[in-house]
Amino acid sequence: MNIKELLLSQIEKVVIGLRYDFLYEDDYGQLLCQVIKRDSAGSIESTPLSFQIEIDEEKGTGRLIYYQAEGEIARQSFNIEKPATVVEILTFITGAVEAFPTS
């Protein structure tokens, strides 16, 4: 499993656990991701968090740039050899999604 697959699978587990959907698009080496809430008909109701992930597979490092409707809200770097940096990403995503107003 490469770093991209590992990171995406862990983010998806967290997001689904919060009862949201997780979408991503791998476009020219950058991952564009969205956490979305759907209404009862399955349409997108809101997007509490969007982010871009840049990964250097060889070095095992990368960064995330987070966005909400008002623009960029934070940046985080990670190093796969330092598990705490990945935990910090998952913790940030959880906090940002939980803090999003639901109506």
PENOR-V272461 format. One record per run of one state. SS is the DSSP state (hx for helix, st for strand, lp for the rest). FROM is the first residue (numbers start at 1). TO is the last residue. Records with the same first field share a line. If there is no record, write none. Layout:
# PENOR-V272461
SS=FROM-TO / FROM-TO
This chain:
# PENOR-V272461
lp=1-2 / 18-20 / 28-29 / 39-43 / 57-60 / 69-70 / 80-82 / 100-103
hx=3-17 / 83-99
st=21-27 / 30-38 / 44-56 / 61-68 / 71-79
